Every structure is written in C-alpha cells, then in structure tokens.
Amino acid sequence: MCGIFGAISNGAVEEKKLRILAMHSRQRGSDSSGLVYYDGNGYKIERADYDIMRLLKKGNWSSSNVVMGHSRLITNGFSDNQPVARDGIFVLHNGIIVNEQAIWKSIDLKRHFQIDSEAIIAIAIKHLDEGGDLVELPEKILSTCEGTVAAALAIPRLGKVLLFSNNGSLYVGKNESDIYFASERYPLERIACEDIQQIWREGLLIDIPKAETIAITDDR
C-alpha cells in the first residue's frame, strides 16, 4: 500500500497543510518516498529510501506553488522509487498492476525500469502519440491495466495533471482557490478542504505550470 498527495496553489504551497497530507500518506507506507515540485523553470523530483517526513525536511520546495508526494510500502519493483518519470511525463501511483508484462508486449516501447508503474506512462505515451485525446487517457489506462490504480499523471509540457482511480482511493478538495488531493478523505478534511470528491475512472484534469524539463535526484 502507498499514499499519494499533492497541492496546486496560486501562491506558495502552505507548509503546514502539506505536512498534514504527508503525515497521513506516511501511515500507508514508509519504505521509500518521493517529492516533485515546480521551481519556476521546471519540475524537480527528489526520491529517497526513507520516509516522506524526512524527505520533506530536506526538500527545496517551500516556495513552490505545485508540490506532489508519494510514500511507499514496497510491493513491486524494489529498486525504483516514485515518482516515475520518462519521456517528459511523471506519475505517482498507488496500487499494483498485475498484467504489466502483457502491457509491455503490446506497446512498442523499451522498458526503462523494474517498477510496474512505468506501464502507466507507456500507455500514455502511446495514446498521445497516436493522437488520442487527453481527457480519454484515464479510461485508456484503466481499461488496459489489471489490478489497482490510483494515480496522478502529469504532462508538464502540456501544463496538465490527471487524477484517476479504479478503486476510489483518491480524493480531491479545495481550500479557497487551492487544490489538494490525497489517498484518503480524512487528511483533506483536516486541512479544511471543501467540495471533497472521490476520484474514479473518468478522472479529473487540473492545470499546472507548463515546463519542458524534469530533473531527478535519488538518495539511496
């Protein structure tokens, strides 16, 4: 089991609220962690083989208006932490894809990592390269993947992040004009979010700052 969370704000993300989301995410898994944030030029990914609260203390995200995180109980793909990124796309995934081998056989792309979550990006690449509509992407991914998927899939060059789920383990809410998401409803209630919704197959498309670069740092 894993936890994912995020904040998309008009100004700098509020540290107190983000830490509450991270703390609850940590309860779902603390073997490894990851953060992704916008630094004004591009997106920075920081991943570590320790818990999310420690990574938050080390991160340089405090002035960012977009911060997303992942706290992981290792279940599949021991050597690759999240967020997973390739070809200008990154994903934070809670769940397990059980037919990943079949997916890779059906897609004309070389696999880069061991982690099953990479298959989500591969499906997205193929769909977009074939001219598929972005709003149709959640259903494409969920109809291809067998297992459990609750994910935040970001395509920075398009300035978009997609939230989608086939098991309901993903919620989104608003606090004033800021958007927050988490794997559980309760942490969103704790930070006084309103209009909290459970995310399902149709997904939710959210605007984020556009960028061409994703830089990755790993702390093993």
C-alpha positions as a printed NumPy array, in Angstrom:
array([[  0.   ,   0.   ,   0.   ],
       [  1.138,   3.509,  -0.802],
       [ -0.082,   7.04 ,  -0.309],
       [ -0.063,   9.911,  -2.769],
       [ -0.851,  13.563,  -2.135],
       [ -0.448,  16.943,  -3.721],
       [ -1.168,  20.661,  -3.689],
       [ -1.676,  23.07 ,  -6.581],
       [ -1.801,  26.637,  -5.306],
       [ -1.947,  30.175,  -6.628],
       [  0.972,  31.067,  -4.352],
       [  3.498,  29.073,  -2.368],
       [  2.02 ,  25.856,  -1.001],
       [  1.249,  26.121,   2.72 ],
       [  3.83 ,  24.048,   4.591],
       [  1.522,  23.113,   7.478],
       [ -1.149,  21.727,   5.185],
       [  1.333,  19.817,   3.078],
       [  2.884,  18.225,   6.151],
       [ -0.532,  17.033,   7.312],
       [ -1.111,  15.369,   3.944],
       [  2.371,  13.844,   4.024],
       [  1.938,  12.542,   7.574],
       [ -1.225,  10.674,   6.642],
       [  0.385,   9.386,   3.471],
       [  3.275,   8.036,   5.536],
       [  0.86 ,   5.857,   7.517],
       [  0.183,   3.933,   4.305],
       [  3.855,   3.101,   3.718],
       [  7.253,   4.386,   4.802],
       [  9.828,   2.211,   2.969],
       [ 10.582,   4.945,   0.443],
       [  9.324,   8.361,  -0.585],
       [  9.302,  10.912,  -3.348],
       [  8.52 ,  14.558,  -3.996],
       [  8.005,  16.542,  -7.164],
       [  7.715,  20.306,  -7.234],
       [  7.828,  23.212,  -9.667],
       [ 10.781,  25.587,  -9.144],
       [  9.798,  28.271, -11.65 ],
       [ 11.805,  26.76 , -14.504],
       [ 10.942,  23.074, -14.483],
       [  9.913,  20.185, -12.257],
       [ 12.261,  18.707,  -9.684],
       [ 11.863,  15.124,  -8.49 ],
       [ 13.536,  14.044,  -5.263],
       [ 13.329,  10.358,  -4.27 ],
       [ 14.688,   8.56 ,  -1.234],
       [ 14.906,   5.191,   0.508],
       [ 13.407,   6.62 ,   3.697],
       [ 10.134,   8.092,   4.884],
       [  8.387,  11.127,   3.449],
       [  8.618,  13.327,   6.557],
       [ 12.405,  13.167,   6.456],
       [ 12.416,  13.942,   2.741],
       [ 10.156,  16.945,   3.278],
       [ 12.665,  18.402,   5.725],
       [ 15.446,  18.142,   3.138],
       [ 13.496,  19.401,   0.142],
       [ 13.728,  22.789,  -1.556],
       [ 10.019,  23.   ,  -2.285],
       [  8.978,  25.723,   0.179],
       [  8.466,  28.454,  -2.432],
       [  6.743,  26.217,  -4.978],
       [  3.095,  26.505,  -5.974],
       [  2.943,  22.848,  -7.057],
       [  4.089,  20.024,  -4.772],
       [  3.166,  16.34 ,  -5.028],
       [  4.374,  13.413,  -2.968],
       [  4.452,   9.651,  -2.628],
       [  5.019,   7.442,   0.391],
       [  5.563,   3.809,  -0.419],
       [  5.304,   0.359,   1.045],
       [  7.439,  -1.647,  -1.381],
       [  5.25 ,  -4.184,  -3.162],
       [  6.507,  -4.427,  -6.74 ],
       [  9.746,  -3.077,  -8.234],
       [ 12.198,  -2.934,  -5.36 ],
       [ 14.897,  -0.759,  -6.93 ],
       [ 12.792,   2.047,  -8.42 ],
       [ 11.162,   4.719,  -6.303],
       [  8.387,   7.113,  -7.246],
       [  7.527,   9.442,  -8.846],
       [  8.41 ,   7.518, -12.004],
       [  9.448,   9.769, -14.885],
       [ 10.347,   9.281, -18.534],
       [  9.755,  10.998, -21.89 ],
       [  8.618,  14.228, -20.225],
       [  5.878,  12.557, -18.155],
       [  5.793,  11.579, -14.494],
       [  3.359,   9.538, -12.404],
       [  2.62 ,   8.947,  -8.733],
       [  0.838,   5.599,  -8.413],
       [ -0.873,   3.878,  -5.513],
       [ -1.641,   0.233,  -6.331],
       [ -0.299,  -2.766,  -8.203],
       [ -0.533,  -3.526, -11.928],
       [ -0.643,  -7.296, -12.332],
       [ -0.541,  -7.526, -16.146],
       [  2.475,  -5.29 , -16.737],
       [  4.296,  -7.927, -18.813],
       [  1.382,  -8.148, -21.245],
       [  1.192,  -4.355, -21.47 ],
       [  4.852,  -4.065, -22.426],
       [  4.473,  -6.751, -25.086],
       [  1.629,  -4.788, -26.662],
       [  3.451,  -1.429, -26.712],
       [  6.386,  -0.673, -28.991],
       [  8.488,   0.999, -26.289],
       [ 11.592,  -0.075, -24.418],
       [ 11.095,  -0.546, -20.722],
       [ 13.456,   1.551, -18.567],
       [ 12.642,   0.483, -15.011],
       [ 11.562,  -2.506, -12.937],
       [  8.611,  -0.807, -11.262],
       [  5.153,  -1.69 , -12.563],
       [  4.019,   1.974, -12.522],
       [  6.113,   2.727, -15.622],
       [  3.452,   0.932, -17.663],
       [  1.052,   3.812, -16.938],
       [  3.431,   6.248, -18.627],
       [  3.953,   3.871, -21.545],
       [  0.212,   3.695, -22.186],
       [  0.028,   7.489, -22.019],
       [  2.905,   7.906, -24.498],
       [  1.3  ,   5.538, -26.988],
       [ -2.13 ,   7.124, -26.61 ],
       [ -0.862,  10.673, -27.13 ],
       [  1.493,   9.704, -29.977],
       [ -1.483,   8.181, -31.774],
       [ -3.408,  11.444, -31.45 ],
       [ -5.594,  10.356, -28.554],
       [ -7.499,  12.966, -26.571],
       [ -6.075,  13.839, -23.163],
       [ -9.469,  13.555, -21.468],
       [ -9.768,   9.979, -22.741],
       [ -6.456,   8.948, -21.209],
       [ -7.728,   7.847, -17.757],
       [-10.174,   5.379, -19.281],
       [ -7.497,   4.148, -21.702],
       [ -5.082,   3.458, -18.845],
       [ -7.659,   1.885, -16.559],
       [ -9.104,  -0.334, -19.276],
       [ -5.59 ,  -1.588, -20.129],
       [ -4.262,  -2.127, -16.612],
       [ -5.378,  -5.062, -14.491],
       [ -5.018,  -4.561, -10.751],
       [ -5.397,  -1.417,  -8.679],
       [ -4.612,   2.064,  -9.895],
       [ -4.994,   5.398,  -8.16 ],
       [ -2.683,   7.876,  -9.823],
       [ -1.621,  11.417, -10.55 ],
       [ -0.181,  11.561, -14.069],
       [  1.497,  14.83 , -15.068],
       [  2.482,  16.033, -18.522],
       [  4.388,  19.265, -17.814],
       [  4.859,  20.255, -21.461],
       [  1.056,  20.443, -21.742],
       [  0.637,  22.012, -18.302],
       [ -1.731,  19.271, -17.14 ],
       [ -2.058,  16.692, -14.371],
       [ -4.666,  13.923, -14.464],
       [ -6.101,  12.302, -11.346],
       [ -7.843,   8.938, -11.836],
       [ -8.632,   5.74 ,  -9.985],
       [-10.291,   2.35 , -10.411],
       [-10.674,   1.699,  -6.686],
       [-11.723,   5.064,  -5.265],
       [ -8.562,   5.52 ,  -3.182],
       [ -8.09 ,   9.102,  -4.326],
       [ -9.817,  12.291,  -3.182],
       [ -9.594,  15.922,  -4.21 ],
       [-10.795,  19.089,  -2.485],
       [-10.43 ,  22.856,  -2.473],
       [ -9.292,  25.295,   0.177],
       [-10.169,  28.739,  -1.13 ],
       [ -8.691,  28.61 ,  -4.664],
       [ -6.062,  25.955,  -3.872],
       [ -6.489,  22.316,  -4.895],
       [ -5.369,  19.393,  -2.731],
       [ -5.507,  15.653,  -3.316],
       [ -4.783,  12.62 ,  -1.157],
       [ -5.319,   8.874,  -0.992],
       [ -7.827,   9.306,   1.845],
       [-10.603,  11.773,   2.568],
       [ -9.719,  12.482,   6.196],
       [ -6.477,  14.47 ,   5.676],
       [ -8.327,  16.771,   3.267],
       [-10.95 ,  17.348,   5.938],
       [ -8.177,  18.115,   8.451],
       [ -6.864,  20.962,   6.292],
       [-10.397,  22.338,   5.884],
       [-10.923,  21.442,   2.248],
       [-14.391,  21.915,   0.825],
       [-16.192,  20.192,  -2.035],
       [-14.23 ,  16.974,  -1.439],
       [-14.799,  14.468,  -4.221],
       [-13.798,  10.857,  -4.697],
       [-11.935,  10.321,  -7.967],
       [-12.999,   7.482, -10.259],
       [-12.445,   6.271, -13.816],
       [-13.476,   9.436, -15.628],
       [-10.673,  11.281, -13.891],
       [-10.046,  14.955, -13.231],
       [ -7.875,  17.264, -15.333],
       [ -6.028,  20.045, -13.465],
       [ -3.86 ,  22.86 , -14.812],
       [ -0.248,  23.122, -13.648],
       [  2.586,  25.392, -14.857],
       [  3.996,  24.342, -18.206],
       [  7.631,  23.238, -18.347],
       [  9.936,  21.266, -20.619],
       [ 12.325,  19.859, -18.026],
       [ 12.119,  17.247, -15.265],
       [ 15.25 ,  16.88 , -13.123],
       [ 15.651,  13.851, -10.844],
       [ 17.7  ,  13.322,  -7.671],
       [ 17.877,   9.967,  -5.86 ],
       [ 19.071,   9.481,  -2.294],
       [ 19.817,   5.796,  -1.697]])
